[in-house]
Amino acid sequence: MGTVVIRSTGHRNKVEMYANIPSKAEDGNKAINELANKKGISFQYLIQRGHSFNLDEALEEFSTHAREARILHAGSCGGQGLIPDIAPKFKKAPYLFATKGEGKMGINDPILYEMNKRILEGEDIDLPKLWSELEARFTKSGDKKLIKAFQQYILPYKNTALLFTLAYQDAAR
């Protein structure tokens, strides 16, 4: 089927994650859409870890279920460059995490782990605090390539391309 469903247990919030298997992404995306249609759900948090050229296609495919998403993690290479195409697909502006550079598993995994942990425990996501903690973690690692890659990721409230695009959309309405 190309899909994995992960359900939380023993946490404050109930969370279900739907993921495609990268080698079967097309079948997985279709199966996720079918599950979402069957359950009548919309996605609150959308993560795209593959190549950035797949992001627009994935958003189009999940358009019915992703328009309500509040967080979009575009951890793919150059996800930042897709912002003008991505932002209009959402009803409300999502927190959009994107990178100007190369998406790295060593960066994406800790970001997603910390975000998921806070969501599961029902904690507010304080982005400046979270980013400061992640920055300290990467700095402590001493891995200069990882530190440089982390610096290419842009926080939603510091993302001038996103802010400009959203202001333009508001003015055009």
N, C-alpha and C positions, 0 to 999 in steps of 0.2 A: 504494500500500500504506500510506502514511502513516508509514513507519518509516525511520530511518537507523541503520546499524550502523557504529561507528567502532572500529577495532582499532589497538592500539599496535604500533609497530615500533621496534626499536633501543633499547629500554629494559630495565631490569633485570626488571621485572615485566610479564607479559602481561596486558593489560586490554582488555576488550571493553565498549563502551558502547552501549546500546540507547536510542534516543530517538524519541519520537513527533514528528510535525510538528504544531505547534499547531493549524493549520487542519483537520487530519485526526486529531485526538487519539483519538477513539473507535476508528477503524480502526487507528491506530498502536498503541494499547494492546492490542487483540486480536492484532495481528501479533506484538508483543513477547511476549505470553503464549504464542502458538503456537511461536515460536522457542525460548523457554525450556523449554517442554514437550518439544519435539523434542530439544534438547541436554541436557535433564535438569539444568539449572543453577538456582541460587538467587542472588538479588541480594545483594551485600555492601554496596552504597552506593546509596541511593535518593534521587533528587533530584526535587523537585516545585517547579516555577517558576511555575505558572499560578495561578489564583485559589484561595484557600484552600478554597472550597466544593467544589473538585474533588479535594482531597487525600484525603478519606475514601473517595470513590468509587474513586480510583486504587488506594489501599491494599487496598480490598476486591477489586478486579479482579486485583491482583497478589498476593493473600494467600498463595497457595501458594509463590510464589517470593520474597516479601519478608520472610517471617517470620524469616529468618536474617540480615537486614541488620544491619550494625553501625553504619552511619551513615545518618541521615536528614536531609536538608537541606530544610526546609520554608521556602523563601524567598518564599513567597507572603504577601500582606497578612494580618496577624493570625494567622499560623500558630501562634503561641503559644497562642491560645485553644482550639486543637483537641487539645492534649496529653492531656487525660483520655480522649478518644476514640481517640487514636492509640496511646498506649503499650501498651494491652492486646493489640494486634495482633502484637506481637513476642515471640519466645521469650525473648530476652535484651534488656535495655535497650539501645537504640541510642544512640550519640551523636546527640543531636537538636539541630540548629541551627534556631532559629525567631526570628521577629521579632514584637514587640508592635505594631509600626507597619506602615508600608507597605513591602512588598517592593520592592527597587530593583535593577535590572540592574547599576547602578554599584557595588553592594555584592556582590550574588550572584556576578557574574563573577570578581572578584578572589578571593573566598573559594574558589570552586570551582576556579579555576586553581591556587591554592596547594595545595589539598588534592590535586588530581589530580597535580600535579607530585611531591609527596611520595610518593604511592601508586605512581606509575610508577617512581620511583627506589628504591623499597623502604625509604624512610626512615620512622622512627617519626613519628607526628603528635603533636607536643608542643603541645597546645592553648593553654596560656598564652603560649608563645613565638610561635606563629602569630598569635594575636589581638593581641599586642603589636606585631608587625611590620605587621599590617594597620592597626591604629590609627595607627601612625606614618605609614604611607603616606597614609591619608585626612587626617590632620592636616596633613601636608606639602602636600597638594593645596590647602588653604585654602578648599575648598568647604564652606561652613557647612551647607548642606542635606544634603550627603553625610555629613558628620561626624555631624550629628544623626540621620540615618537609620541609620548604623552603630551608634550608641549604643542603638538600639532592638532590635538583634540580641542574643540571649542565648546565652551559652556553655552547653553541657550541664551542666557541673559547678556552674554558678551559677544554674541554672534551677530555682527553688524549686517551681514547679508540676509539673515533671517529677519532681523528687526526692520530693515529697509523693505524687504519683500512684503512683510505683514502690513507695514504702514502704507505701502502703495496699494495693496489689496483693499484696505479699509477706505482709502481715499477714492478708489475706483467704484466702490459700492454706492 
